[in-house]
Amino acid sequence: MEEMFFKELLKDKILAAVTLESSQDALFVAEALLKGGLNVMEVPLRTKDAFKAITLIKKEFPEMKIGAGTILRKEQIAALVDIGVDFGLSAGFNENLVEEIAKSKLPYIPGVFSPSEIERAYEFGFKVQKVFPIGQLGGTKYLKAISGPYGHLGLKFIPMGGVNQENFTDYIKIGNVIAAGGSWMVNKELIRNKEFKAIEDGVRALINISHAR
């Protein structure tokens, strides 16, 4: 079952979203994450080098589990399966996309915003859902509120779009949160300045926080 797959995949409760402007940085970032103890990352499909970056990482570091984020078009799915991504994510819930995902058998995390979208995603069989943008929705208060009507369904959420170093612990303490995600630990400035050791150290510190909670 997909929820068991994601439970094991996200055992450290961290999903690093890494936007790679250049595929040249891909291997350095992936290596830094692995050295820091994290073997899962999201690479959003927002840049021209995203597919190339994923291909390079999968070839050089097969132990790194990669989620392709911001999937918007059905034609992207076959290409992602071909290059060996481990799972996919979207910021929203697109039924046409979901139907194509189901055919591919690619593990997938749809994005949800409202109770209606949560329920619709559940109808399609998705018990792990990305909540975006959590900062604008009310943060931890929103996740605690939806645990009331949906707690009995066993749904798990990945809040993104408002999680940071300061509130990370608050999110992962909530029972319906399987992981908290974001780009703050691997932001564009760190990548641009080649501060890969800082990325490694930051991820290691986050994992220690997660395991100590």
SVG drawing of the C-alpha trace seen along z (x, -y; Angstrom):
<svg xmlns="http://www.w3.org/2000/svg" viewBox="-16 -33 47 35">
<polyline fill="none" stroke="black" stroke-width="0.4" points="0.0,0.0 1.2,-3.5 0.8,-4.8 3.2,-2.2 5.7,-3.1 5.6,-6.7 5.8,-6.0 9.1,-4.2 10.3,-6.7 9.6,-9.7 10.7,-8.1 12.8,-11.1 9.8,-13.4 11.7,-15.7 11.1,-16.3 13.7,-18.6 12.4,-20.5 15.3,-21.2 14.9,-23.5 17.8,-23.0 18.5,-25.8 21.5,-23.9 22.0,-20.2 25.7,-20.8 24.7,-21.4 22.5,-18.3 25.2,-15.7 26.7,-18.1 23.3,-18.7 22.3,-15.1 25.7,-14.1 25.3,-16.7 21.8,-15.4 23.1,-11.8 26.1,-12.8 23.7,-14.6 21.7,-11.4 18.7,-12.1 18.0,-9.8 14.8,-11.4 14.3,-14.7 11.8,-16.4 13.0,-18.0 10.3,-20.4 9.8,-20.4 10.1,-24.1 13.4,-24.5 14.7,-23.4 17.3,-21.2 15.0,-19.4 14.7,-16.2 18.4,-16.1 19.2,-16.7 17.0,-13.8 18.6,-11.5 22.1,-12.4 21.2,-11.8 19.5,-8.5 22.6,-7.3 25.2,-8.5 23.3,-8.0 20.7,-5.2 20.2,-5.1 18.6,-8.6 14.8,-8.4 13.6,-11.2 10.1,-12.7 9.3,-14.8 7.4,-17.8 5.0,-20.3 3.8,-17.7 1.2,-19.5 0.9,-17.7 -0.1,-14.1 2.7,-13.8 5.3,-14.3 4.4,-11.1 5.7,-8.6 9.0,-10.5 9.4,-10.5 8.8,-6.7 11.4,-6.2 14.1,-8.1 13.3,-6.2 11.7,-8.7 10.5,-7.0 7.3,-9.1 5.5,-12.2 3.9,-15.2 1.7,-18.1 0.7,-21.4 -2.9,-20.8 -5.5,-18.1 -6.1,-17.5 -8.4,-14.6 -7.1,-14.1 -3.6,-13.9 -4.5,-11.5 -6.1,-9.1 -2.9,-9.1 -0.8,-8.6 -3.0,-5.6 -2.2,-3.9 1.5,-4.4 1.5,-2.9 3.8,-5.7 3.4,-6.4 1.9,-9.9 1.1,-12.6 -1.6,-15.0 -1.8,-18.6 -4.9,-19.7 -6.1,-23.0 -9.6,-22.6 -11.8,-19.9 -13.5,-19.3 -10.1,-18.5 -9.1,-16.4 -12.3,-14.3 -11.9,-14.1 -8.3,-12.9 -9.4,-10.3 -12.1,-9.1 -9.4,-8.4 -7.5,-6.4 -4.8,-8.9 -4.2,-8.7 -1.0,-10.7 -1.6,-14.3 0.4,-17.5 -1.2,-20.5 -0.2,-23.7 0.3,-26.6 0.1,-25.7 1.3,-29.2 -1.7,-30.9 -4.1,-28.2 -3.2,-28.9 -0.2,-26.6 -0.4,-24.1 -3.9,-25.3 -5.3,-24.2 -3.8,-20.7 -5.1,-20.3 -8.5,-21.4 -8.8,-18.9 -7.8,-16.1 -11.3,-16.3 -13.4,-15.4 -10.7,-13.2 -8.8,-11.6 -10.6,-8.4 -9.6,-8.0 -6.0,-7.6 -5.0,-10.4 -1.4,-11.8 -0.3,-15.2 2.9,-16.8 2.6,-20.6 4.6,-22.7 4.7,-26.4 5.3,-28.0 7.4,-25.4 10.8,-26.7 13.6,-26.1 11.7,-27.8 8.4,-26.0 9.5,-22.6 9.3,-20.9 5.7,-22.3 4.6,-20.6 6.1,-17.2 4.6,-16.9 1.1,-16.8 -0.2,-13.3 -1.6,-13.6 1.7,-14.9 3.9,-12.3 6.6,-14.8 7.2,-18.5 8.6,-19.8 10.2,-22.9 13.3,-24.4 14.7,-26.4 17.4,-23.8 18.4,-23.6 17.5,-27.1 18.7,-28.7 21.2,-30.9 23.0,-28.0 23.2,-26.2 24.3,-29.3 27.1,-29.9 28.2,-26.3 27.6,-26.0 27.1,-22.2 28.7,-21.6 26.2,-24.0 23.4,-21.9 24.9,-18.7 25.2,-20.2 21.7,-21.7 20.1,-18.5 21.9,-16.5 20.7,-18.9 17.1,-18.6 17.3,-14.8 18.6,-15.0 15.6,-17.3 13.2,-14.9 14.5,-11.9 14.6,-13.6 11.0,-14.8"/>
</svg>
